[in-house]
Amino acid sequence: MNKRDYYEILGVSKTASEDEIKSAFRKLAKKYHPDVSKEPDAEKRFKEAQEAYAVLSDSDKRRQYDQYGHAAFEQGGAGGFDFSGFDFSDIFSDLFGGGFGFSSFGGRTTGGKRSRRGDDRLVQMNLTFEEAAFGTKKTLNLTIDTACGACDGKGGKGEKTCSTCNGSGTVTKEQSTLFGTFMTRTTCTSCGGSGRTYEEKCSKCRGTGKVRENKDLEVKIPAGVDSGNRLRLAGKGEAGENGGPNGDIYIEFIVGKHPLFERDDSDIYLELPITITDAVLGAKVDVPTLFGTVKLSIPAGSKTGDKHRLKGKGLESPNSSRKGDMYVVLNIQVPTKLSKEQKKLFEALKETNLEDHSAFKNIQKYL
């Protein structure tokens, strides 16, 4: 019987990687599995894809196939390579959920109850500008699933091996059909797939191994965090199942605005209003920072937009030892109300000769 090329069946090249082969099989399995597909040739297509994947996913069998083709497996089961013992459960458990897998020519399996890591939790936390700048401690209140203390998360007392499945968590049935052998593995109803039963079900958690609790967590917030940053609390999330580890908690920060300072990563900016006389003559002015007041020297002839750097007066970086800087941006304020004496002074300034200034020279060219 002529058989199609395995690479052609999966739709991959002969140089395809293991991940590419696995991905191609997953797509075909999802499309043609008899339990979900309504296409008339689904059973045949699914069987072909299973056989191709069973060979090409095994490095030794793939090497034999590349050298000898289908002849390498002519002594196998009916029609060629026998893959009835091949385990497809790792592929199909992801596709169909709930621990489901498949074996032989499309037989459905329902794996035993495996240990499962608990779910992660994401919570948002509001911080003031100063709390984010200097770091702080906060109390986080959560209602979360935790392992039952009465039964140590097992769900009962007096643990023993399930007599129905002998501890495997599954019961397997085999059925022969025209298309091959179907192996149906279902979760053991006696133990729920755990492989264990208990003489007495825990009354506190009602056999689930988990209880809902409200708890307070003390959280240390590092200095320098910003909006959108996340802090991971490892193992503080939802309780796992069947002995699995707890999930994690992720705290996402929302940092409030400051009435004076603007933030850019670890640097901060302050817009400083100054008078025309301070800008023209120069001055020394008091400037607020996160670390107290400092004296800033403003040179004569300053302009709006001039920037002065205060080294190390910015924020710490939560991921490194670098500390940011503070930048003071000048903003010259033009007075709107003047006394008679002030008007006379500004009238006198009108006599100032600015024709030699480069900006005026450029304008004169176009007048």
NUBA-237345 format. One record per atom (N, C-alpha, C, O): residue in one letter; x negated, y negated, z negated. Coordinates in steps of 0.1 Angstrom, whole numbers, plus 5000, padded with zeros to 4 digits. Atoms other than C-alpha are relative to their C-alpha. Example, Ala and Ser with C-alpha at 12.3 -4.5 7.8 and 13.67 -1.06 7.14 Angstrom:
a499150125000
a487750454922
a499149885000
a498149884993
s500950115000
s486350114929
s500849894992
s500349784991
***
This chain:
m499250125000
m500050005000
m499149885000
m498249864992
n500850124999
n498649665010
n500349914988
n501549894985
k499850095011
k498149434981
k499449865002
k498449855009
r500550134998
r497749064980
r498849974992
r498650034981
d501250045007
d494548904970
d500349934987
d501349854986
y499650055013
y494548824933
y499849854999
y500649784993
y500350155000
y493048474938
y501249935008
y501649825003
e498950064992
e495748404964
e501350004992
e502149914992
i498849995008
i498548524940
i500049894990
i501149824988
l500150115010
l497348274913
l499949875006
l500149764999
g500250134994
g496648004938
g498849934996
g498849814995
v501350065004
v493047944928
v498950055009
v499150155016
s501149964991
s489747964945
s499150104993
s499450134981
k500849905005
k487148234940
k499049954990
k498350034982
t500950065009
t485047994920
t500749944988
t500149864980
a499250065011
a487847904896
a499550044986
a499050154984
s500549975014
s486947874859
s501150084993
s502250094997
e499049925009
e488648074831
e501249914997
e502349964997
d498950095004
d490647774821
d501049985012
d502249975011
e499150024988
e491947724857
e500850125003
e502050115007
i499349884998
i492848084860
i501250024990
i502350064993
k499049995010
k494748074827
k501149905002
k502349945001
s499050104997
s496547754836
s500950045012
s502150025011
a499249964988
a497647894870
a500950114996
a502150115000
f499149895004
f499048214854
f501149954991
f502249994992
r499050055008
r500848014828
r501249945008
r502349955005
k499050064991
k502647814855
k500950105007
k502150095008
l499249904993
l503648124874
l500950084991
l502050124994
a499249935010
a504748304843
a501249934995
a502349984994
k498950095004
k506948014833
k501150005011
k502249995008
k499150014988
k508448014868
k500750135003
k501950135006
y499549874995
y508948384874
y500450104990
y500950214993
h499749905010
h509448554841
h501550045001
h502349955002
p498649954998
p512648774844
p501049954990
p502249944993
d499150055010
d514048634812
d500549865003
d501649824998
v499750144998
v514148284825
v500349975015
v500949875018
s499950044986
s513948294863
s501250075007
s501650185003
k498949954993
k516948334886
k499750035015
k500650075023
e500449974987
e514948384918
e500150155003
e499750234994
p499849854997
p515648724936
p498750084999
p498850204995
d501349925001
d511948824937
d499249974988
d498049994988
a500850045012
a511048704903
a499350114993
a498150104989
e500649885006
e510349054889
e498750035007
e497750065001
k501249974992
k507949124917
k498949904999
k497749934997
r501050115001
r506248784916
r499350004986
r498149984984
f500550005014
f505848814878
f499050114998
f498050104992
k500949885001
k504349164880
k498749975007
k497650015002
e501250034992
e501849044907
e499149904992
e497949924991
a500750105008
a500848744885
a499350064988
a498250034984
q500649935012
q500348964854
q498850085004
q497850084997
e501149924996
e498149204873
e498849925004
e497749955000
a501150084995
a496048934889
a499349934988
a498149934987
y500650075011
y495548754856
y499350114991
y498250074985
a500649895008
a494749084837
a498650035005
a497750064998
v501349974994
v491849134862
v499149884999
v498049894994
l500950124999
l490548784867
l499749934987
l498749864987
s500350065013
s490648684831
s499050084992
s498450034982
d501149915006
d488248974822
d498849995009
d498850025020
s501250034992
s484748884833
s499450135007
s499050135018
d500549884994
d483749254839
d500950055011
d500450085022
k499049954990
k486949344858
k499949905012
k500149945024
r500050094989
r486649024878
r498750025009
r498850015021
r501249974992
r483049114888
r500250125009
r499750125020
q499749884992
q484249454899
q500949975012
q500650015023
y499150044989
y487049304919
y499349925011
y499549945023
d500850084990
d484749044936
d499150095009
d498950055020
q500949914992
q482449334947
q500850105008
q500450135020
y499449894994
y484849604956
y501549985004
y502150065011
g498650034997
g488349444959
g500950094992
g500550144981
h499149915007
h491349654950
h499650144998
h500150214989
a500549865001
a489449974955
a499350024987
a499250144982
a500649985013
a487749914922
a500950064989
a500550114979
f499049965010
f490950004904
f501050115006
f502150135000
e499149904994
e492450274927
e500350124991
e501350194993
q499849895009
q492050534900
q500949964988
q501050054978
g499250045011
g494250334876
g501450055001
g501750165006
g498649965000
g498050354871
g500649995013
g499949965023
a499349994987
a500650384898
a499849875007
a500149765002
g500250114992
g499850154926
g498849914998
g498649815004
g501350085002
g496450034913
g499749984986
g499950074978
f500550025013
f495149874882
f501150014989
f502249964991
d499049985011
d496949984850
d499749904989
d498749904982
f500250105011
f497349684826
f501150014990
f501449914983
s498949995010
s500049824804
s499649974986
s500349944977
g500550035013
g497749784774
g499549864998
g499049834987
f500550135001
f496849434782
f500949914991
f502149914993
d499350095009
d497849174756
d500249865006
d499249795007
f499750144994
f499548864771
f500649914989
f501049804992
s499250085010
s500948734738
s499449874997
s500149774994
d500550135002
d498448454734
d500449905010
d500549785008
i499650094990
i499548314767
i501549964998
i501849844998
f498650035000
f503348344762
f500549954987
f501649894987
s499550065012
s503548244726
s500049855001
s500949794995
d499950154998
d502747884737
d501149965009
d501749865008
l499050044990
l505147894766
l501450014995
l502249934997
f498649985004
f508248034749
f500249984985
f501449994981
g499950045014
g507547944713
g500450114991
g500750234995
g499649905009
g508448124681
g499250134999
g499750234994
g500949885001
g505548364683
g500350105011
g499850215010
f499749914990
f506948524715
f498850025009
f498049935012
g501049974990
g504648704739
g500550105010
g501750135009
f499549904990
f504848954768
f498950105002
f497750075001
s500949894997
s503249284776
s500550095011
s501750085014
s499749914989
s503249544803
s500649925012
s500149815015
f499450074989
f505449444833
f501249914996
f502249925002
g498950095004
g507449174816
g500750034988
g501749964985
g499349975013
g508349324783
g499849894990
g498749844989
r500050125009
r509149064757
r499550054986
r499950164982
t500549965013
t507349074724
t500349884990
t500249764995
t499850105010
t508148884692
t499050024989
t499250124981
g501049985010
g505048854671
g500449994986
g501449934983
g499750015014
g504948894634
g499849864995
g499249775002
k500150135005
k505048594612
k498649974996
k498050024987
r501450045002
r501648434614
r499949894990
r500849814988
s500250115008
s500148194590
s500049875009
s499449885020
r499850124992
r500847844602
r499649874992
r500049864981
r500450125007
r499247514593
r501249914999
r502149905007
g498950095002
g501547264578
g500049885009
g499049855015
d499850124991
d502846954597
d499249884995
d499149874983
d500650135004
d500946624597
d501149904998
d502249915003
r499150115002
r502646314585
r499449875003
r498249855000
l500550144997
l502245954598
l500849904993
l502149904994
v499350105007
v503145674575
v499449865003
v498249865005
q500550144998
q502745294579
q499949934987
q500749954978
m500250075013
m501345074552
m499749855004
m498849825012
n500350144998
n501444694551
n499049954990
n498949994979
l501050065008
l498444504539
l499949855002
l500249805013
t500350154998
t497744134533
t498649995007
t497950085007
f501350034993
f494843974552
f498850034990
f497850094994
e501149985010
e492743974520
e499850144996
e498750194994
e500149865003
e493544334511
e499250085011
e498450165008
a500749944989
a492344444545
a498649965001
a497750045004
a501450054999
a489244224543
a499150064989
a498050094992
f500849965011
f488044334509
f500250154996
f499550204988
g499649875004
g489644684506
g500849994987
g500849894980
t499150005011
t492044784479
t500450144996
t500050235003
k499449885003
k493845064462
k501549995000
k502149894995
k498650004999
k497445154469
k500650134995
k499950234996
t499249885004
t500045394456
t500950035012
t501849955015
l499149964989
l501745584484
l501050104995
l500750214989
n498949915005
n505145744475
n500550085012
n501050025022
l499549914989
l506146044497
l500950104994
l500750154983
t499249885002
t508846304497
t499550115010
t499650085022
i500849914991
i507046614512
i500250144995
i500450174983
d500049865004
d507146994513
d498750044994
d497650015000
t501249955006
t504647144489
t500250154997
t501350204996
a500049865004
a503747504480
a500750024987
a500449954977
c499249975012
c506147644454
c499050054989
c498350154991
g500849965011
g504347664421
g500450124993
g499650194987
a499549885007
a506547934407
a499650135006
a499450234999
c500449874993
c505548194433
c498749985008
c498450075016
d501350034993
d502248034446
d500250005015
d499350035023
g499750014986
g503947974479
g500350135008
g500450135020
k499849874993
k504648344486
k501550025003
k501950095012
g498649984999
g508448324482
g500650114991
g501850134991
g499549905009
g508748604457
g499050054990
g497850014991
k500949945010
k507248814429
k500150155002
k501150215007
g500149864998
g506149174430
g499850045014
g500650115020
e500249984986
e504649184464
e499650145003
e498950214996
k500349864995
k504449514484
k500150005015
k500749925021
t500049984986
t503949634519
t501350045005
t502050134999
c498749974995
c507049634540
c500050155005
c499250195013
s499949864996
s508150004545
s500550015014
s500350125020
t499449994986
t509949934578
t498949985010
t498950065020
c501050024989
c507049794598
c498650044995
c497650025002
n501349965006
n504149924575
n499049885000
n497849905002
g500950115002
g502849574571
g499649925013
g499049825012
s500450074987
s502549474608
s500949885002
s500449795010
g499150124998
g505449234607
g500950025013
g501849945015
t499349984987
t506849374640
t500450155001
t499850244996
v499549874996
v508849674653
v499950015015
v500549925022
t500149994985
t507949794688
t500850125005
t500950235000
k499349904993
k510149974712
k499550015014
k499149915020
e500549984986
e509150124746
e501150055009
e501950145005
q499049964990
q511350154777
q499450015013
q498849925018
s500549984986
s510450304811
s501049965010
s502249995009
t499150044989
t511950144842
t499350025013
t498150075014
l500649994986
l511350144880
l498849925001
l497949955009
f501150094998
f508949854876
f498950024991
f497949954991
g501149985010
g506849994848
g500650024986
g501850034984
t499749985014
t506850024811
t500349874993
t499449784993
f499750125007
f508649754791
f499750034985
f500350134980
m500249995015
m507349714755
m500649884994
m500249774996
t499350115007
t509649514733
t499650004986
t499950094978
r500450015014
r508149394701
r500849894993
r500749784997
t499250105007
t510549224677
t499649984986
t499050074980
t500350035013
t510149064644
t500850104990
t502050124992
c499449915010
c510849304615
c501049934992
c500749824986
t498950075007
t514149214600
t499950024985
t500549944977
s500149975014
s513249364566
s499149904993
s499449864981
c500950105006
c510349124559
c499949875007
c499149785002
g500150134992
g510948844584
g498849985007
g498549865011
g501250024992
g507748914601
g498749984992
g497649984997
s501150025009
s505448864571
s499250134997
s498050124994
g500649875004
g504649234566
g500050034986
g499550144981
r500049985014
r505349194530
r501549984995
r502249905000
t498750035007
t508449224508
t499849984985
t498750014980
y500250035014
y509049134472
y501150064992
y502350074996
e499049945008
e510749304444
e501149894995
e502249934993
e499150115005
e512248964433
e499849875008
e498749835009
k500150124992
k512948664455
k499949884990
k500649884980
c500250125008
c511748334440
c501349914999
c501849875009
s498850085002
s514648144425
s499849855003
s500849785006
k500350144999
k512947804427
k500049965015
k500649865019
c500050034986
c512247804465
c500950085008
c501050065021
r499049924993
r514848064474
r499350085011
r499950115022
g500749914991
g512148274492
g499349935011
g498650005019
t500750074989
t510848004515
t498549974997
t497749955006
g501450035003
g507547944496
g499749864999
g498649824995
k500250145001
k508047574497
k501149934993
k502349974993
v499050095007
v509847304477
v499849865004
v498749825007
r500150144996
r510646944485
r499749924987
r500549934978
e500450075011
e508946714461
e499749855003
e499249825014
n500350144999
n508546334456
n498749984992
n498750024980
k501350025007
k504946244447
k499449875003
k499649815014
d500850124997
d502645944444
d498650045002
d498050134996
l501449984997
l499245944460
l499249874999
l499649775004
e500850125001
e496545704451
e499050005012
e498350095014
v500850024988
v494845574482
v499049894999
v499449784996
k501050114999
k491545384485
k499949955014
k499550035023
i500150064987
i491645154514
i498649935002
i498349854994
p501450064998
p488145074528
p500149855005
p501149825012
a500050144995
a487244704535
a499850005015
a499150085021
g500150024986
g487644584570
g501050075009
g500850055022
v499149944991
v490544784583
v500949905007
v501049785002
d499250094992
d492744624610
d501350075004
d501550195002
s498749944995
s496244674624
s499750105010
s498950085019
g500249894991
g496445004642
g499050104996
g499150215000
n500949905005
n493645164623
n500750104992
n501850084986
r499449905008
r494445494607
r499050074991
r497850084994
l500849935010
l493145664576
l500650144998
l501850154996
r499549865001
r493346044573
r499850054986
r498750044980
l500049935013
l494146214540
l500150155003
l501250215004
a500049864997
a493046574547
a500650094990
a500450074978
g499449915009
g495146844533
g501149954991
g501650024982
k499050065009
k497746614518
k501450005007
k502349945002
g498750004993
g500446674544
g500950114996
g500850174985
e499049905003
e503246924546
e499450144997
e498350175003
a500649875003
a502647274531
a500150095012
a501050085020
g500149904989
g501647554555
g501050114997
g501650124986
e499249885002
e503547874560
e499250135000
e498250145007
n500749865000
n502548234552
n498549994997
n497750065003
g501450025004
g499348114535
g499249905008
g498049895006
g500750104992
g498447854561
g499749884993
g500349854983
p500450125007
p496647534551
p501049895002
p501949895011
n499150124999
n498447204545
n499649925012
n498549925016
g500350104989
g498646944572
g499449884994
g499049884982
d500750135005
d497146594569
d501049895000
d502149905006
i499350125000
i498546254562
i499249895007
i498049885004
y500750114993
y497645964585
y500749874996
y502049864998
i499550135004
i498145614572
i499649905011
i498449885014
e500250114990
e498545344599
e500249874994
e501349844988
f499950135007
f497844994587
f500749895009
f500549885021
i499550124993
i499744674596
i499649894991
i500049874980
v500650115007
v497744374585
v500749875003
v500949835014
g499350134999
g499544044578
g499049895005
g497849905005
k500750124995
k498443704593
k499549924988
k500149924977
h500550105010
h496443444573
h500349865005
h500349835017
p499750134996
p497443084573
p498949925006
p499249825013
l501250074995
l493942964582
l499250085010
l498850025020
f501049924992
f491843244597
f500750085011
f501850145009
e499749914989
e492143424630
e499050115000
e497850084999
r501049895000
r490543764633
r499850055014
r500750065022
d500449944988
d488643914662
d499050114996
d497850094995
d500849895005
d487444264652
d499449974986
d500249954977
s500650035013
s484944194623
s499749854998
s499349814988
d500250145001
d484643824631
d501349924997
d502449975000
i498850095002
i486943544619
i499749865005
i498649825005
y500150134994
y487643204633
y500949904991
y502049944987
l499350105007
l488742884616
l500049875009
l498949835013
e499950124993
e489942574635
e499949884989
e500849874981
l500350105010
l488542274615
l500349865006
l499749825015
p499850144995
p490141924621
p499049914994
p498749914982
i500950115004
i487741634619
i500449875006
i501149875016
t499650134995
t488041264624
t499049965011
t498050025013
i500950054989
i486641074653
i498749954995
i497649975001
t501250065006
t484140894631
t499050114996
t497850104998
d500949885003
d482841234618
d499450065012
d498250105012
a500549954988
a482541354653
a498949915006
a497949965012
v501050094994
v480641044665
v498849984992
v497749984997
l501150035009
l478540974635
l499350124993
l498250124988
g500549895007
g478141324621
g500450004985
g500749894980
a499650005014
a479041434586
a499850144994
a499450245000
k500049875008
k478941704559
k501450024994
k501949944987
v498649975005
v482341864552
v500150134993
v499350224996
d499849875007
d483642134529
d500950095009
d501950055015
v499349914991
v484842444548
v500450124991
v499550184985
p499649885007
p486942724532
p499550135007
p499750145020
t500349874994
t485743084538
t500650114991
t501250084980
l499549895009
l486843424524
l499250024988
l499750084978
f500949985011
f483943404500
f499849874992
f498849864984
g500250135007
g484443044487
g499749895010
g499749915022
t500250124992
t483842694499
t498549985003
t497650014995
v501450034996
v480642614519
v499949865006
v500949815011
k500250134994
k479142284531
k499550025014
k498550085016
l500449984986
l478942254569
l499649865005
l500249765003
s500550124994
s476841994586
s500549985015
s500250075023
i499550024986
i478541844617
i499149905006
i499049785002
p500950094993
p476041684641
p500749885006
p501849905011
a499450124993
a476641334655
a500250045015
a499450115021
g499749974986
g478241344690
g500750135002
g500750185013
s499349874999
s480241664683
s501349985009
s501849875009
k498850014992
k483141744706
k501050114996
k500650204989
t499049905003
t486441934703
t499650135007
t499250135019
g500449874995
g485742304708
g498650054997
g498350164999
d501349965004
d482242304695
d500150104989
d501050094980
k499949895009
k481542624675
k498850014991
k497750004996
h501149995009
h479442664644
h500250144993
h501250184988
r500149865005
r478443014632
r499650004985
r498549944982
l500449985014
l478443104595
l499750154999
l500650244998
k500449864999
k476443434595
k500450084987
k500250034976
g499749925011
g477743714574
g501349964992
g501650034982
k498850045007
k480943534564
k501350065006
k502450025003
g498949934994
g483143764584
g500450134992
g500250134980
l499549885007
l484544114576
l499150125001
l498350125011
e500749884999
e482944444569
e500650095010
e501850085013
s499449904990
s483344724595
s500250134992
s499350174985
p499749885008
p485045034580
p499250125005
p499150224998
n500749894993
n482945254604
n498549985000
n497850075005
s501450025000
s479545104600
s499649904989
s500449854982
s500550095010
s477344884578
s500049855005
s499649764998
r500050134995
r477744584601
r501049914994
r502149954990
k499150095005
k479244274588
k500249885010
k499249845016
g499750104990
g480944014610
g499649864995
g499149844984
d500350145003
d480443634611
d501349925001
d502449975005
m498850105000
m482743334607
m499649895010
m498549845010
y500250114991
y483043074634
y501049884997
y502249904997
v499250125003
v484242724627
v500149925013
v499049885019
v499850074987
v485742554658
v500649864997
v501649854991
l499650145003
l485942174657
l501249965009
l501450005020
n498950064993
n489141994666
n500249864996
n500649834985
i500050145004
i488841614667
i501449955000
i502249965010
q498650065001
q492041444655
q500049865004
q499349774999
v499850144996
v493141124672
v501149944992
v502249994991
p499050075009
p494840884648
p501249945008
p501049895019
t498850054993
t498440784658
t500449874994
t501249795000
k499650135007
k498840494633
k498749934995
k497950004988
l501250085003
l496140224628
l500449874993
l501449814997
s499850135006
s495939924605
s499449895010
s498749935020
k500550104992
k495039584620
k498550005001
k497949985011
e501549995001
e491439624608
e499550115009
e498550105016
q500449894992
q491239964624
q500149985015
q499350025023
k499850034986
k492639844657
k498849915005
k498449935016
k501150094996
k489939564658
k498750085002
k498050055011
l501249914998
l487239834653
l500050085013
l499050095020
f499949924988
f488540044681
f499949915013
f499449955023
e500150094989
e488839734703
e498549975003
e498149955014
a501450034999
a485239664696
a499350125007
a498350105015
l500649884993
l484340024707
l500350015014
l499650075022
k499750014986
k485939954740
k498949945008
k498749975020
e501150064993
e482839754748
e498850105002
e497850065008
t501149904999
t480740074746
t499850035015
t500850075022
n500449974986
n478940134779
n499850155002
n498950214996
l500149864998
l479640494790
l499750045014
l499850155018
e500249974985
e478840454827
e498850095003
e498850155014
d501249924998
d475540634823
d500350154996
d499550244999
h499649865004
h477340944809
h500350085012
h501050045021
s499949924988
s477241234834
s501550035004
s501850035016
a498649984997
a481041294831
a500649885007
a501449905016
f499550124993
f481840934841
f499449995014
f500149955023
k500750004986
k479340954870
k500750095009
k500950055021
n499349914991
n481141254884
n501349955004
n501749975016
i498750054997
i484541084882
i499849885010
i500649875020
q500250124991
q483140764899
q499850045014
q500149965023
k500349964986
k482140964930
k501350025008
k501350005020
y498749974993
y485841034938
y501049884999
y502149895003
l499150125001
l487240684930
l499849915012
l500549815012
***
